[in-house]
Amino acid sequence: MLIKPETLKENILKLLKNSQKPQDFIEIAKNLQISKRDNKELSKIIFELCDTHKIEKTQDGFYFYLDFIKSDTYNISISTKRLGFVDFDIDKSALLLPFQLNAILDGDLVDVEIYSYNQDNKILYRAYIKNIIEHKKQVIVGNFIKKQNDQIFFEAVDAKDSANFFINVPTKFYYDLKQFVKVKVLAPRKNAKKVDLEFIEYIGKTDDKRIIEKKIIVQNNVDTNFSFEVLEEAKLLPKQITSQDYEGRKNLENLFTVTIDGNDTKDFDDAISCLKTDSGYKLWVHIADVSHYVKENSFIDQEALKRGTSIYLPDKVIPMLPFELSNGICSINPQQLRAVLTLELDLDEFGLNTKYQIYPSIIKSNYRLTYDQVNDFYEGRFSFENTETNQMLTIAKEISLLIRKQKLLEGYVDFEIIEPKIILNNEGDVIDIKLKQSGFSETMIEDFMVRANETVAKMMYDKKIPSIYRIHDLPSDEKLYNLQQILNFLNIDIKVPFSGDSKEFAQMVLQLKEIKFDDFIKMYLLRTLQKAKYSEQNIGHFGLASKFYSHFTSPIRRYPDLLLHRLIRNYIFNQTELKLEDKDTLSQKIHFISELNSDSENIALNVERNIVDLKKSEFFEKFVNTTIQATAISVEKFGIFFESPEYKTSILVRFEDMKNEEMIQVSNLEAKSKIRQILAGNNYSIRITEIDPLKGNISAIIV
């Protein structure tokens, strides 16, 4: 070869960089005028360029140029088809192919190099893994699929985690193909080709439908039992208020107080009192003083921080705190003295705060009321025997209407979401799915809790005390644009505001309510919004139209509320001095806890959602071969998702199951065949064909 290898490399790179489309080996050789006798050398150099990520080869043998962008550390998201994605910039993702993911699990933290390339005049992105820093998942669930020689082969239940595995098992190991297995994910080795695992335990037979729920809990690394140390510590807690608990507290035993909760609620962490005044109203919001009993860094506190939140399932609760606290001394049970933090609000005739106080107190709840009872009272179907209860509820309604009016003026958006409730029999089988209609009492308690959360958040901000906030960012321009496309698709002549002003967004929702506000529209409105999270930095809460917002009102079931109570106790009640360096240290600590609890919340939501999906699929077994009405929600490459409006249940129609017609995806909102057109947002008749109770999937065909 007359041309030098380095020069040839440069020529190949220049050729591919300037090319409008990928080129195969023959095209490269022809364009660079490489003779056949030099093909071996050309092949070697092309291989080197691929190996160093200067160029890449497609599956069908074409090469394209890669332009280096950056090298950084990211978490990988993996799809069920084992494609990896790295979100490296706003609305920009780089792709990793399955062969790169042999030793990678969903969520892993990795060092990657990001490259861009041109495909059909569109800029796309590729990522290459330099190093695996850590596996995010600590445990995974799967089953053994075979044993060959001395090696046992393991398969993860979650397709996102179907990597190559090497598993350590004890000597004289009992090998069972018919049980789910819980395994520990070990730290990644350098240049690892497989994910190292260690056997922990069998969790149950693969054909036991009750085990499927346990599998979901286990694979999300959720503990259902408390440790010996936590239980022993809980045993030492008092069962009732003592004389020492009155020290430094206001005695509000004689203030008429009630709790209002769901029929099946067992832990009561908030109570209210209210009355009319000459200048307006007084509202007391009493919140269980969990921080009085759970000391920082105690075994109970460490476990609560790890759990982050209680998880609510159709048949049980996985609590953040032991029973002695959640249902015992911290729960505001009727006719029991309880230690609480009280927020006392003075409101004017418009429902605005004119003054507030926050202090520790002792209360005694007079009655445990339910939402159903209070709704019946407000609708004239029921009256309480106690006159004081009737009078207080009448005043509470007046306050709520004023607070709600103020929130609507500020730009609060009420989506009127209806949630499905799974009804079980005594054996745990699903017998019905009912839609939970919220009445005025639920709205009223929400109004009071939101006002309390806003007031406390602003107090901490004004006093310049580092705190934990519940933040909700503005919708991104991309999501707002997508919403506008959906409204255009539905021929709804409303302009989506891009200003980031919650008032304008709320005004748009009010316009929609007058034209079309079904579940389909609500779903896409919710998808437009960002996800709320915890942070030490206050940016406000867009969805609630709140400039300041924290979680203060549920310390029995949420760790951020417990943390906020501690901050209030230390720096407001006890007036602990905060030096500048102390503020920095405290802010860092709050940042860590915020990140941890945002993750815990996502895990809890994932567990709750997946188990509810299992229960829904179990309920739908009786509808196999039955035709129902459902709304087309979205169109994907593989099929169309529908939702049953009667049961709020997702159902998939796969294109491959439509035997007599070839359906194609036109957009995310439309599919077509020669004989029909399916439009998202419209209702269609579908026939339930198959249930996968192990995954909670429901399949159907269009009729």
Secondary structure, DSSP 8 states (H G I E B T S, - for coil): --S-HHHHHHHHHHHHHH-SS-EEHHHHHHHTT--GGGHHHHHHHHHHHHHTTSEEE-TTSEEEE-EEEEEEEEE-EE-TT--EEEEEETTEEEEE-GGG-TT--TT-EEEEEEEEEEETTEEEEEEEEEEEEE-S-SEEEEEEEEEETTEEEEEESSGGG---EEEE--TT----TTEEEEEEE----TT-SSEEEEEEEEEEETT-HHHHHHHHHHHTT---S--HHHHHHHHTS-SS--GGGGTT-EEETTS--EEEE-TT-----EEEEEEE-SSSEEEEEEEE-GGGTS-TTSHHHHHHHHH-B-EE-SS-EE-SS-HIIIIIITS--BT-EEEEEEEEEEE-TTS-EEEEEEEEEEEEB-EEEEHHHHHHHHTTS---SSHHHHHHHHHHHHHHHHHHHHHHHHT-------EEEEEE-TTS-EEEEEEE---HHHHHHHHHHHHHHHHHHHHHHHTT----EEEB----HHHHHHHHHHHHHTT-------S--HHHHHHHHHHHHHH---HHHHHHHHHHS---EEESS---BTTTTBSS----S-TTTBHHHHHHHHHHIIIIIS-----HHHHHHHHHHHHHHHHHHHHHHHHHHHHHHHHHHHHHHHHGGGGTT-EEEEEEEEE-SSEEEEEETTTTEEEEEEGGG-TTS--EEEETTEEE-SS-EEETT-EEEEEEEEEETTTTEEEEEE-
